[in-house]
Amino acid sequence: MRKAQVTRNTQETQITVAINLDGQGKAELDSGVPFLDHMLDQIARHGMIDLNVAAKGDLHIDAHHTVEDIGIALGQALNRAVGNKKGIFRYGHAYVPLDETLSRVVIDLSGRPGLQFNTIFTRAVIGSFDVDLIREFFQGFVNHAMMTLHIDNLAGKNAHHQAESIFKAFGRALRMAVTIDPRCDDLIPSTKGVL
């Protein structure tokens, strides 16, 4: 089982994240930010990863530090769980519709952090959740997962649908990227010999 647990404690947040890449899509989520929990559940369910997140943050200010730091801790956990990357597919992609919305996510577990986030949300707030924090979550994630991530919302009129289709597509793309290819389970998928 490819598992990892990360604890991140700062003066702004106290976060513990546990991940199992070979899980069943189960999630136990208590971020203090209900909309983020809903999105993290999409990653677990559609990525077939078991995910536990427990966080306490300075939500009396806003959700920024909590959301960003969960992204950082989750990225660190993924990087540890995937290990030396022997035998993984490395690349993953998914198109996911949700009613009128369509999102595309493409992943490369390259060892190099990079985010292209091409989404214009149709409103600034979903419930009480600031949509700017979605990019902050993924930026923290890629910086510490050491991955390249392209997110494109190709169509959408409902901001909730836009966000949810992005997180579902991310889960599906991640599932593909971390899957072990039985034909090369002892090889690193790079001509460099390292990722």
C-alpha atoms as an extended CHARMM CRD file, in Angstrom:
* protein
*
       195  EXT
         1         1  MET       CA              0.0000000000        0.0000000000        0.0000000000  PROA      1               0.0000000000
         2         2  ARG       CA              1.3160000000        3.4280000000       -0.9550000000  PROA      2               0.0000000000
         3         3  LYS       CA              0.4280000000        5.5470000000        2.0620000000  PROA      3               0.0000000000
         4         4  ALA       CA              1.6600000000        8.7170000000        3.7270000000  PROA      4               0.0000000000
         5         5  GLN       CA              0.6940000000       11.0100000000        6.5660000000  PROA      5               0.0000000000
         6         6  VAL       CA              1.7420000000       14.6420000000        6.9350000000  PROA      6               0.0000000000
         7         7  THR       CA              1.2440000000       17.0080000000        9.8410000000  PROA      7               0.0000000000
         8         8  ARG       CA              1.7080000000       20.7280000000        9.2280000000  PROA      8               0.0000000000
         9         9  ASN       CA              1.5430000000       23.0830000000       12.1900000000  PROA      9               0.0000000000
        10        10  THR       CA              1.9530000000       26.8240000000       11.8070000000  PROA      10              0.0000000000
        11        11  GLN       CA              0.7780000000       29.8490000000       13.7670000000  PROA      11              0.0000000000
        12        12  GLU       CA             -2.1810000000       29.9710000000       11.3600000000  PROA      12              0.0000000000
        13        13  THR       CA             -3.1610000000       26.3130000000       10.9000000000  PROA      13              0.0000000000
        14        14  GLN       CA             -2.8180000000       22.8380000000       12.3850000000  PROA      14              0.0000000000
        15        15  ILE       CA             -3.3550000000       20.1930000000        9.7280000000  PROA      15              0.0000000000
        16        16  THR       CA             -3.0030000000       16.4260000000        9.4510000000  PROA      16              0.0000000000
        17        17  VAL       CA             -3.4730000000       14.7070000000        6.0950000000  PROA      17              0.0000000000
        18        18  ALA       CA             -3.3120000000       10.9740000000        5.4200000000  PROA      18              0.0000000000
        19        19  ILE       CA             -3.5120000000        9.4410000000        1.9590000000  PROA      19              0.0000000000
        20        20  ASN       CA             -3.6470000000        5.9050000000        0.5840000000  PROA      20              0.0000000000
        21        21  LEU       CA             -3.1360000000        5.8090000000       -3.1820000000  PROA      21              0.0000000000
        22        22  ASP       CA             -4.3730000000        2.2200000000       -3.3520000000  PROA      22              0.0000000000
        23        23  GLY       CA             -7.5820000000        2.8710000000       -1.4630000000  PROA      23              0.0000000000
        24        24  GLN       CA            -11.2860000000        2.5680000000       -2.1660000000  PROA      24              0.0000000000
        25        25  GLY       CA            -12.2690000000        6.2250000000       -2.4410000000  PROA      25              0.0000000000
        26        26  LYS       CA            -13.1340000000        6.6680000000        1.2340000000  PROA      26              0.0000000000
        27        27  ALA       CA            -12.7790000000       10.0550000000        2.8890000000  PROA      27              0.0000000000
        28        28  GLU       CA            -12.8940000000       11.4160000000        6.4240000000  PROA      28              0.0000000000
        29        29  LEU       CA            -12.8390000000       15.1880000000        6.1250000000  PROA      29              0.0000000000
        30        30  ASP       CA            -12.9410000000       17.9020000000        8.7500000000  PROA      30              0.0000000000
        31        31  SER       CA            -11.2530000000       20.9700000000        7.3010000000  PROA      31              0.0000000000
        32        32  GLY       CA            -13.5570000000       23.4870000000        8.9520000000  PROA      32              0.0000000000
        33        33  VAL       CA            -14.4770000000       24.6500000000        5.4310000000  PROA      33              0.0000000000
        34        34  PRO       CA            -17.5540000000       22.6670000000        4.3290000000  PROA      34              0.0000000000
        35        35  PHE       CA            -17.2760000000       23.4720000000        0.6180000000  PROA      35              0.0000000000
        36        36  LEU       CA            -13.6270000000       22.3640000000        0.5910000000  PROA      36              0.0000000000
        37        37  ASP       CA            -14.6380000000       19.1040000000        2.2830000000  PROA      37              0.0000000000
        38        38  HSD       CA            -17.1560000000       18.5730000000       -0.5160000000  PROA      38              0.0000000000
        39        39  MET       CA            -14.4180000000       19.1300000000       -3.1190000000  PROA      39              0.0000000000
        40        40  LEU       CA            -11.8760000000       16.9070000000       -1.3380000000  PROA      40              0.0000000000
        41        41  ASP       CA            -14.5020000000       14.1790000000       -1.2740000000  PROA      41              0.0000000000
        42        42  GLN       CA            -14.6070000000       14.3990000000       -5.0770000000  PROA      42              0.0000000000
        43        43  ILE       CA            -10.8300000000       13.8130000000       -5.2410000000  PROA      43              0.0000000000
        44        44  ALA       CA            -11.0850000000       10.7620000000       -2.9830000000  PROA      44              0.0000000000
        45        45  ARG       CA            -14.1450000000        9.2470000000       -4.6480000000  PROA      45              0.0000000000
        46        46  HSD       CA            -13.1180000000        9.7740000000       -8.2580000000  PROA      46              0.0000000000
        47        47  GLY       CA             -9.4220000000        9.1890000000       -7.6080000000  PROA      47              0.0000000000
        48        48  MET       CA            -10.0950000000        5.9690000000       -5.6770000000  PROA      48              0.0000000000
        49        49  ILE       CA             -7.7850000000        7.2350000000       -2.9640000000  PROA      49              0.0000000000
        50        50  ASP       CA             -8.4950000000        7.0740000000        0.7320000000  PROA      50              0.0000000000
        51        51  LEU       CA             -8.1150000000       10.5490000000        2.1810000000  PROA      51              0.0000000000
        52        52  ASN       CA             -8.2460000000       11.8240000000        5.7560000000  PROA      52              0.0000000000
        53        53  VAL       CA             -8.0120000000       15.5470000000        6.4720000000  PROA      53              0.0000000000
        54        54  ALA       CA             -8.2780000000       17.1710000000        9.8960000000  PROA      54              0.0000000000
        55        55  ALA       CA             -7.6230000000       20.8980000000       10.1250000000  PROA      55              0.0000000000
        56        56  LYS       CA             -7.9940000000       23.8050000000       12.4820000000  PROA      56              0.0000000000
        57        57  GLY       CA             -7.2340000000       27.1980000000       11.0600000000  PROA      57              0.0000000000
        58        58  ASP       CA             -7.7250000000       30.8990000000       11.5850000000  PROA      58              0.0000000000
        59        59  LEU       CA            -11.1760000000       30.8560000000       10.0190000000  PROA      59              0.0000000000
        60        60  HSD       CA            -12.1150000000       33.9360000000       12.0470000000  PROA      60              0.0000000000
        61        61  ILE       CA             -9.9360000000       35.8160000000        9.5200000000  PROA      61              0.0000000000
        62        62  ASP       CA            -10.9700000000       33.8660000000        6.4170000000  PROA      62              0.0000000000
        63        63  ALA       CA            -10.4080000000       30.4420000000        4.8500000000  PROA      63              0.0000000000
        64        64  HSD       CA             -7.2880000000       31.3710000000        2.8660000000  PROA      64              0.0000000000
        65        65  HSD       CA             -4.5950000000       29.9300000000        5.1550000000  PROA      65              0.0000000000
        66        66  THR       CA             -6.5700000000       26.7700000000        5.8490000000  PROA      66              0.0000000000
        67        67  VAL       CA             -7.3050000000       26.0080000000        2.1900000000  PROA      67              0.0000000000
        68        68  GLU       CA             -3.7680000000       26.7850000000        1.0040000000  PROA      68              0.0000000000
        69        69  ASP       CA             -2.1190000000       24.8090000000        3.8080000000  PROA      69              0.0000000000
        70        70  ILE       CA             -4.3300000000       21.7800000000        3.1840000000  PROA      70              0.0000000000
        71        71  GLY       CA             -3.1830000000       21.9380000000       -0.4460000000  PROA      71              0.0000000000
        72        72  ILE       CA              0.4440000000       22.0550000000        0.7240000000  PROA      72              0.0000000000
        73        73  ALA       CA              0.0340000000       19.1430000000        3.1630000000  PROA      73              0.0000000000
        74        74  LEU       CA             -1.8690000000       17.0500000000        0.6180000000  PROA      74              0.0000000000
        75        75  GLY       CA              0.8340000000       17.6980000000       -1.9820000000  PROA      75              0.0000000000
        76        76  GLN       CA              3.5200000000       16.6070000000        0.4830000000  PROA      76              0.0000000000
        77        77  ALA       CA              1.5500000000       13.4620000000        1.3160000000  PROA      77              0.0000000000
        78        78  LEU       CA              1.1140000000       12.5770000000       -2.3510000000  PROA      78              0.0000000000
        79        79  ASN       CA              4.8200000000       13.0970000000       -3.0310000000  PROA      79              0.0000000000
        80        80  ARG       CA              5.7310000000       10.7620000000       -0.1640000000  PROA      80              0.0000000000
        81        81  ALA       CA              3.1120000000        8.1410000000       -1.0270000000  PROA      81              0.0000000000
        82        82  VAL       CA              4.1090000000        7.8840000000       -4.6730000000  PROA      82              0.0000000000
        83        83  GLY       CA              7.7190000000        7.2660000000       -3.6240000000  PROA      83              0.0000000000
        84        84  ASN       CA             10.3460000000        6.8380000000       -6.3320000000  PROA      84              0.0000000000
        85        85  LYS       CA              7.5900000000        6.6300000000       -8.9820000000  PROA      85              0.0000000000
        86        86  LYS       CA              8.7370000000        3.2850000000      -10.3390000000  PROA      86              0.0000000000
        87        87  GLY       CA              6.1230000000        1.7390000000      -12.5890000000  PROA      87              0.0000000000
        88        88  ILE       CA              3.5500000000        4.5310000000      -12.4530000000  PROA      88              0.0000000000
        89        89  PHE       CA              1.8550000000        5.7870000000      -15.5830000000  PROA      89              0.0000000000
        90        90  ARG       CA              3.1150000000        9.2880000000      -14.5960000000  PROA      90              0.0000000000
        91        91  TYR       CA              0.6480000000       11.1090000000      -16.8480000000  PROA      91              0.0000000000
        92        92  GLY       CA             -3.0630000000       11.4190000000      -16.2760000000  PROA      92              0.0000000000
        93        93  HSD       CA             -5.8980000000       13.2830000000      -17.9110000000  PROA      93              0.0000000000
        94        94  ALA       CA             -9.6520000000       13.5550000000      -17.6340000000  PROA      94              0.0000000000
        95        95  TYR       CA            -12.5500000000       15.4410000000      -19.1470000000  PROA      95              0.0000000000
        96        96  VAL       CA            -15.4800000000       15.6390000000      -16.7420000000  PROA      96              0.0000000000
        97        97  PRO       CA            -18.8880000000       17.1440000000      -17.5230000000  PROA      97              0.0000000000
        98        98  LEU       CA            -21.3670000000       18.2560000000      -14.9010000000  PROA      98              0.0000000000
        99        99  ASP       CA            -24.5970000000       19.3350000000      -16.5530000000  PROA      99              0.0000000000
       100       100  GLU       CA            -23.6790000000       22.4290000000      -18.6070000000  PROA      100             0.0000000000
       101       101  THR       CA            -20.0780000000       22.4300000000      -17.3610000000  PROA      101             0.0000000000
       102       102  LEU       CA            -17.0130000000       20.7210000000      -18.8310000000  PROA      102             0.0000000000
       103       103  SER       CA            -13.5490000000       20.6840000000      -17.2750000000  PROA      103             0.0000000000
       104       104  ARG       CA            -10.2560000000       19.1750000000      -18.4210000000  PROA      104             0.0000000000
       105       105  VAL       CA             -7.3720000000       18.3000000000      -16.1000000000  PROA      105             0.0000000000
       106       106  VAL       CA             -3.9810000000       17.0190000000      -17.2440000000  PROA      106             0.0000000000
       107       107  ILE       CA             -1.2520000000       15.8510000000      -14.8330000000  PROA      107             0.0000000000
       108       108  ASP       CA              2.4280000000       15.0280000000      -15.1470000000  PROA      108             0.0000000000
       109       109  LEU       CA              4.1340000000       13.6740000000      -12.0290000000  PROA      109             0.0000000000
       110       110  SER       CA              7.3110000000       15.1670000000      -13.4380000000  PROA      110             0.0000000000
       111       111  GLY       CA              9.1350000000       16.2180000000      -10.2820000000  PROA      111             0.0000000000
       112       112  ARG       CA              8.7640000000       19.8320000000      -11.4560000000  PROA      112             0.0000000000
       113       113  PRO       CA              6.0510000000       22.0770000000       -9.9870000000  PROA      113             0.0000000000
       114       114  GLY       CA              3.9220000000       24.0150000000      -12.4350000000  PROA      114             0.0000000000
       115       115  LEU       CA              0.2960000000       25.1320000000      -12.5450000000  PROA      115             0.0000000000
       116       116  GLN       CA             -1.7430000000       26.4220000000      -15.4640000000  PROA      116             0.0000000000
       117       117  PHE       CA             -5.1630000000       27.3500000000      -14.1250000000  PROA      117             0.0000000000
       118       118  ASN       CA             -7.5150000000       28.5430000000      -16.8480000000  PROA      118             0.0000000000
       119       119  THR       CA            -10.8740000000       29.0800000000      -15.2140000000  PROA      119             0.0000000000
       120       120  ILE       CA            -13.1000000000       32.1290000000      -15.0330000000  PROA      120             0.0000000000
       121       121  PHE       CA            -15.7650000000       31.4490000000      -12.4420000000  PROA      121             0.0000000000
       122       122  THR       CA            -19.2010000000       32.8850000000      -13.1070000000  PROA      122             0.0000000000
       123       123  ARG       CA            -19.3900000000       34.2940000000       -9.5920000000  PROA      123             0.0000000000
       124       124  ALA       CA            -16.8850000000       35.1520000000       -6.8740000000  PROA      124             0.0000000000
       125       125  VAL       CA            -18.4190000000       33.2140000000       -3.9980000000  PROA      125             0.0000000000
       126       126  ILE       CA            -20.0270000000       29.7740000000       -3.7290000000  PROA      126             0.0000000000
       127       127  GLY       CA            -22.0420000000       29.8610000000       -0.5240000000  PROA      127             0.0000000000
       128       128  SER       CA            -19.4470000000       31.5390000000        1.6950000000  PROA      128             0.0000000000
       129       129  PHE       CA            -16.4640000000       30.0690000000       -0.1780000000  PROA      129             0.0000000000
       130       130  ASP       CA            -14.2300000000       32.4870000000       -2.1200000000  PROA      130             0.0000000000
       131       131  VAL       CA            -13.5350000000       30.8690000000       -5.5060000000  PROA      131             0.0000000000
       132       132  ASP       CA            -10.0420000000       32.4520000000       -5.5990000000  PROA      132             0.0000000000
       133       133  LEU       CA             -9.0750000000       29.8520000000       -2.9970000000  PROA      133             0.0000000000
       134       134  ILE       CA             -9.4530000000       27.0210000000       -5.5140000000  PROA      134             0.0000000000
       135       135  ARG       CA             -6.3940000000       28.2420000000       -7.3860000000  PROA      135             0.0000000000
       136       136  GLU       CA             -4.5540000000       28.7460000000       -4.0800000000  PROA      136             0.0000000000
       137       137  PHE       CA             -5.3290000000       25.1410000000       -3.0960000000  PROA      137             0.0000000000
       138       138  PHE       CA             -3.9530000000       23.7670000000       -6.3360000000  PROA      138             0.0000000000
       139       139  GLN       CA             -0.9060000000       26.0800000000       -6.2830000000  PROA      139             0.0000000000
       140       140  GLY       CA              0.0430000000       24.8470000000       -2.8220000000  PROA      140             0.0000000000
       141       141  PHE       CA             -0.5980000000       21.2810000000       -3.9330000000  PROA      141             0.0000000000
       142       142  VAL       CA              1.5750000000       21.3220000000       -7.0740000000  PROA      142             0.0000000000
       143       143  ASN       CA              4.4320000000       23.1400000000       -5.3440000000  PROA      143             0.0000000000
       144       144  HSD       CA              4.7520000000       20.3040000000       -2.8300000000  PROA      144             0.0000000000
       145       145  ALA       CA              3.5930000000       17.3310000000       -4.9110000000  PROA      145             0.0000000000
       146       146  MET       CA              6.2510000000       18.3170000000       -7.4630000000  PROA      146             0.0000000000
       147       147  MET       CA              3.8770000000       17.9070000000      -10.3680000000  PROA      147             0.0000000000
       148       148  THR       CA              2.7660000000       19.7830000000      -13.4600000000  PROA      148             0.0000000000
       149       149  LEU       CA             -0.9710000000       20.4350000000      -13.5100000000  PROA      149             0.0000000000
       150       150  HSD       CA             -3.1370000000       21.9770000000      -16.2230000000  PROA      150             0.0000000000
       151       151  ILE       CA             -6.7140000000       22.8540000000      -15.3010000000  PROA      151             0.0000000000
       152       152  ASP       CA             -9.0920000000       24.1740000000      -17.9400000000  PROA      152             0.0000000000
       153       153  ASN       CA            -12.7560000000       24.8730000000      -17.4240000000  PROA      153             0.0000000000
       154       154  LEU       CA            -14.0280000000       24.6560000000      -20.9900000000  PROA      154             0.0000000000
       155       155  ALA       CA            -17.7010000000       25.4740000000      -20.3850000000  PROA      155             0.0000000000
       156       156  GLY       CA            -19.9180000000       26.3730000000      -17.4930000000  PROA      156             0.0000000000
       157       157  LYS       CA            -22.5420000000       28.7740000000      -16.1980000000  PROA      157             0.0000000000
       158       158  ASN       CA            -22.8510000000       27.6110000000      -12.5950000000  PROA      158             0.0000000000
       159       159  ALA       CA            -19.8040000000       28.2620000000      -10.3850000000  PROA      159             0.0000000000
       160       160  HSD       CA            -20.5400000000       25.2750000000       -8.1310000000  PROA      160             0.0000000000
       161       161  HSD       CA            -20.6380000000       23.0190000000      -11.1840000000  PROA      161             0.0000000000
       162       162  GLN       CA            -17.4030000000       24.5560000000      -12.4940000000  PROA      162             0.0000000000
       163       163  ALA       CA            -15.5850000000       23.8560000000       -9.2260000000  PROA      163             0.0000000000
       164       164  GLU       CA            -16.9950000000       20.3740000000       -8.7920000000  PROA      164             0.0000000000
       165       165  SER       CA            -16.1740000000       19.2870000000      -12.3390000000  PROA      165             0.0000000000
       166       166  ILE       CA            -12.5800000000       20.5270000000      -11.8230000000  PROA      166             0.0000000000
       167       167  PHE       CA            -12.1280000000       18.5030000000       -8.6280000000  PROA      167             0.0000000000
       168       168  LYS       CA            -13.7480000000       15.4130000000      -10.1460000000  PROA      168             0.0000000000
       169       169  ALA       CA            -11.5090000000       15.6600000000      -13.2070000000  PROA      169             0.0000000000
       170       170  PHE       CA             -8.4940000000       16.1570000000      -10.9600000000  PROA      170             0.0000000000
       171       171  GLY       CA             -9.3740000000       12.9900000000       -9.0420000000  PROA      171             0.0000000000
       172       172  ARG       CA             -9.7610000000       10.9810000000      -12.2480000000  PROA      172             0.0000000000
       173       173  ALA       CA             -6.5230000000       12.3170000000      -13.7410000000  PROA      173             0.0000000000
       174       174  LEU       CA             -4.6200000000       11.6420000000      -10.5110000000  PROA      174             0.0000000000
       175       175  ARG       CA             -5.9830000000        8.0960000000      -10.4110000000  PROA      175             0.0000000000
       176       176  MET       CA             -4.5950000000        7.5000000000      -13.8900000000  PROA      176             0.0000000000
       177       177  ALA       CA             -1.2020000000        9.0720000000      -13.1720000000  PROA      177             0.0000000000
       178       178  VAL       CA             -0.4670000000        7.0880000000       -9.9870000000  PROA      178             0.0000000000
       179       179  THR       CA             -1.6730000000        3.7290000000      -11.3430000000  PROA      179             0.0000000000
       180       180  ILE       CA              1.0420000000        1.0950000000      -11.6530000000  PROA      180             0.0000000000
       181       181  ASP       CA              1.6170000000       -0.1220000000      -15.2110000000  PROA      181             0.0000000000
       182       182  PRO       CA              2.1160000000       -3.9020000000      -14.8730000000  PROA      182             0.0000000000
       183       183  ARG       CA              4.3140000000       -3.9230000000      -17.9800000000  PROA      183             0.0000000000
       184       184  CYS       CA              6.9750000000       -1.7490000000      -16.3750000000  PROA      184             0.0000000000
       185       185  ASP       CA              6.4640000000       -1.9640000000      -12.6280000000  PROA      185             0.0000000000
       186       186  ASP       CA             10.2090000000       -1.6790000000      -11.9620000000  PROA      186             0.0000000000
       187       187  LEU       CA             10.9640000000        1.1710000000      -14.3700000000  PROA      187             0.0000000000
       188       188  ILE       CA             10.9270000000        4.9210000000      -13.8220000000  PROA      188             0.0000000000
       189       189  PRO       CA              8.8510000000        6.4840000000      -16.6320000000  PROA      189             0.0000000000
       190       190  SER       CA             11.5410000000        8.8930000000      -17.7940000000  PROA      190             0.0000000000
       191       191  THR       CA             14.5300000000        8.7390000000      -20.1180000000  PROA      191             0.0000000000
       192       192  LYS       CA             16.4320000000       10.5520000000      -17.3490000000  PROA      192             0.0000000000
       193       193  GLY       CA             15.9650000000        7.5460000000      -15.0710000000  PROA      193             0.0000000000
       194       194  VAL       CA             14.6370000000        9.7670000000      -12.2950000000  PROA      194             0.0000000000
       195       195  LEU       CA             11.5690000000       11.9010000000      -11.6430000000  PROA      195             0.0000000000
